[in-house]
Amino acid sequence: MCRDRYQKVMVRIPKDLSHLGRSYMREKKIDSCITPIVKALQEGGIDMRASCCGHGNGNGKILLQDGRNLIISVAE
């Protein structure tokens, strides 16, 4: 995994997590090893709440706005 390496990605901040009371786009630091997945989800219109690669301490996950979790497992 990436171990504290990040890339900046434009992501949608959902209304319920927004201090503005509306959803908006913002540049956020994303773990570099899952950046391509996060970008593809954003480009596909799939909103997320959070993401983490696991940093070598377990599976990564992406929490989707609709309540589902995507588990990112590294093949050994």
PyRosetta script that sets phi, psi and omega in degrees:
from pyrosetta import init, pose_from_sequence

init()
pose = pose_from_sequence("MCRDRYQKVMVRIPKDLSHLGRSYMREKKIDSCITPIVKALQEGGIDMRASCCGHGNGNGKILLQDGRNLIISVAE")
pose.set_psi(1, 179.7)
pose.set_omega(1, -166.7)
pose.set_phi(2, -80.2)
pose.set_psi(2, -22.3)
pose.set_omega(2, 179.2)
pose.set_phi(3, 48.4)
pose.set_psi(3, 72.6)
pose.set_omega(3, 174.0)
pose.set_phi(4, 68.3)
pose.set_psi(4, 25.5)
pose.set_omega(4, 173.0)
pose.set_phi(5, -107.8)
pose.set_psi(5, 131.4)
pose.set_omega(5, -174.6)
pose.set_phi(6, -128.3)
pose.set_psi(6, 158.7)
pose.set_omega(6, 170.1)
pose.set_phi(7, -129.2)
pose.set_psi(7, 146.2)
pose.set_omega(7, 178.2)
pose.set_phi(8, -85.4)
pose.set_psi(8, 133.2)
pose.set_omega(8, -177.8)
pose.set_phi(9, -136.0)
pose.set_psi(9, 139.7)
pose.set_omega(9, 173.5)
pose.set_phi(10, -77.1)
pose.set_psi(10, 120.9)
pose.set_omega(10, 179.6)
pose.set_phi(11, -129.3)
pose.set_psi(11, 154.3)
pose.set_omega(11, 177.4)
pose.set_phi(12, -83.3)
pose.set_psi(12, 127.4)
pose.set_omega(12, 173.6)
pose.set_phi(13, -91.0)
pose.set_psi(13, 117.1)
pose.set_omega(13, -178.0)
pose.set_phi(14, -64.7)
pose.set_psi(14, 152.9)
pose.set_omega(14, -178.7)
pose.set_phi(15, -53.6)
pose.set_psi(15, -42.9)
pose.set_omega(15, -176.2)
pose.set_phi(16, -72.9)
pose.set_psi(16, -11.4)
pose.set_omega(16, 175.2)
pose.set_phi(17, -105.9)
pose.set_psi(17, 1.0)
pose.set_omega(17, -173.9)
pose.set_phi(18, -92.8)
pose.set_psi(18, 136.2)
pose.set_omega(18, 173.0)
pose.set_phi(19, -77.9)
pose.set_psi(19, -10.2)
pose.set_omega(19, -179.5)
pose.set_phi(20, -89.5)
pose.set_psi(20, -11.4)
pose.set_omega(20, -178.3)
pose.set_phi(21, 79.4)
pose.set_psi(21, 13.3)
pose.set_omega(21, 177.7)
pose.set_phi(22, -150.9)
pose.set_psi(22, 159.1)
pose.set_omega(22, 176.4)
pose.set_phi(23, -77.9)
pose.set_psi(23, 153.3)
pose.set_omega(23, 178.8)
pose.set_phi(24, -159.0)
pose.set_psi(24, 165.0)
pose.set_omega(24, 178.2)
pose.set_phi(25, -93.8)
pose.set_psi(25, 141.5)
pose.set_omega(25, 179.2)
pose.set_phi(26, -149.8)
pose.set_psi(26, 145.8)
pose.set_omega(26, 176.0)
pose.set_phi(27, -79.0)
pose.set_psi(27, 126.3)
pose.set_omega(27, -179.8)
pose.set_phi(28, -130.1)
pose.set_psi(28, 153.8)
pose.set_omega(28, 174.6)
pose.set_phi(29, -79.4)
pose.set_psi(29, 126.2)
pose.set_omega(29, 179.2)
pose.set_phi(30, -120.6)
pose.set_psi(30, 140.1)
pose.set_omega(30, 176.7)
pose.set_phi(31, -52.0)
pose.set_psi(31, 127.5)
pose.set_omega(31, -171.4)
pose.set_phi(32, -60.1)
pose.set_psi(32, -31.3)
pose.set_omega(32, -177.0)
pose.set_phi(33, -74.2)
pose.set_psi(33, -16.4)
pose.set_omega(33, 176.8)
pose.set_phi(34, -113.0)
pose.set_psi(34, 4.4)
pose.set_omega(34, 179.8)
pose.set_phi(35, -53.9)
pose.set_psi(35, -44.9)
pose.set_omega(35, -179.8)
pose.set_phi(36, -60.5)
pose.set_psi(36, -35.5)
pose.set_omega(36, 179.2)
pose.set_phi(37, -68.5)
pose.set_psi(37, -46.0)
pose.set_omega(37, -179.4)
pose.set_phi(38, -62.2)
pose.set_psi(38, -44.0)
pose.set_omega(38, 178.6)
pose.set_phi(39, -61.2)
pose.set_psi(39, -43.1)
pose.set_omega(39, -179.2)
pose.set_phi(40, -64.2)
pose.set_psi(40, -41.0)
pose.set_omega(40, 178.0)
pose.set_phi(41, -63.7)
pose.set_psi(41, -43.9)
pose.set_omega(41, 179.2)
pose.set_phi(42, -63.3)
pose.set_psi(42, -44.7)
pose.set_omega(42, 179.4)
pose.set_phi(43, -64.5)
pose.set_psi(43, -28.1)
pose.set_omega(43, 178.4)
pose.set_phi(44, -85.6)
pose.set_psi(44, 1.5)
pose.set_omega(44, 177.8)
pose.set_phi(45, 79.6)
pose.set_psi(45, 17.8)
pose.set_omega(45, 179.3)
pose.set_phi(46, -95.2)
pose.set_psi(46, 115.7)
pose.set_omega(46, -177.6)
pose.set_phi(47, -83.1)
pose.set_psi(47, 144.7)
pose.set_omega(47, -177.3)
pose.set_phi(48, -123.4)
pose.set_psi(48, 159.7)
pose.set_omega(48, 175.8)
pose.set_phi(49, -106.4)
pose.set_psi(49, -33.0)
pose.set_omega(49, -176.8)
pose.set_phi(50, -166.0)
pose.set_psi(50, 162.3)
pose.set_omega(50, 175.4)
pose.set_phi(51, -153.0)
pose.set_psi(51, 149.8)
pose.set_omega(51, 176.3)
pose.set_phi(52, -158.3)
pose.set_psi(52, 139.4)
pose.set_omega(52, -178.6)
pose.set_phi(53, -83.5)
pose.set_psi(53, -11.9)
pose.set_omega(53, -178.2)
pose.set_phi(54, 97.3)
pose.set_psi(54, -18.2)
pose.set_omega(54, 176.2)
pose.set_phi(55, 50.8)
pose.set_psi(55, 37.9)
pose.set_omega(55, 177.0)
pose.set_phi(56, 78.4)
pose.set_psi(56, 3.6)
pose.set_omega(56, -178.1)
pose.set_phi(57, -110.0)
pose.set_psi(57, 20.7)
pose.set_omega(57, -178.6)
pose.set_phi(58, 142.7)
pose.set_psi(58, -174.0)
pose.set_omega(58, -179.9)
pose.set_phi(59, -67.0)
pose.set_psi(59, 149.7)
pose.set_omega(59, 171.2)
pose.set_phi(60, -86.7)
pose.set_psi(60, 167.5)
pose.set_omega(60, 175.6)
pose.set_phi(61, -154.2)
pose.set_psi(61, 153.1)
pose.set_omega(61, 173.7)
pose.set_phi(62, -123.1)
pose.set_psi(62, 121.3)
pose.set_omega(62, 179.5)
pose.set_phi(63, -91.0)
pose.set_psi(63, 118.9)
pose.set_omega(63, -179.3)
pose.set_phi(64, -85.1)
pose.set_psi(64, 153.4)
pose.set_omega(64, -178.7)
pose.set_phi(65, -59.9)
pose.set_psi(65, -30.9)
pose.set_omega(65, -177.2)
pose.set_phi(66, -82.1)
pose.set_psi(66, 4.5)
pose.set_omega(66, 176.8)
pose.set_phi(67, 101.3)
pose.set_psi(67, -13.6)
pose.set_omega(67, 178.1)
pose.set_phi(68, -77.6)
pose.set_psi(68, 156.7)
pose.set_omega(68, 175.7)
pose.set_phi(69, -119.2)
pose.set_psi(69, 131.7)
pose.set_omega(69, 171.4)
pose.set_phi(70, -96.5)
pose.set_psi(70, 121.8)
pose.set_omega(70, 178.8)
pose.set_phi(71, -94.8)
pose.set_psi(71, 131.0)
pose.set_omega(71, -179.6)
pose.set_phi(72, -108.6)
pose.set_psi(72, 110.4)
pose.set_omega(72, -176.6)
pose.set_phi(73, -112.0)
pose.set_psi(73, 135.0)
pose.set_omega(73, -179.8)
pose.set_phi(74, -95.9)
pose.set_psi(74, 126.0)
pose.set_omega(74, 177.9)
pose.set_phi(75, -70.1)
pose.set_psi(75, 137.3)
pose.set_omega(75, -179.6)
pose.set_phi(76, -93.9)
pose.dump_pdb("model.pdb")
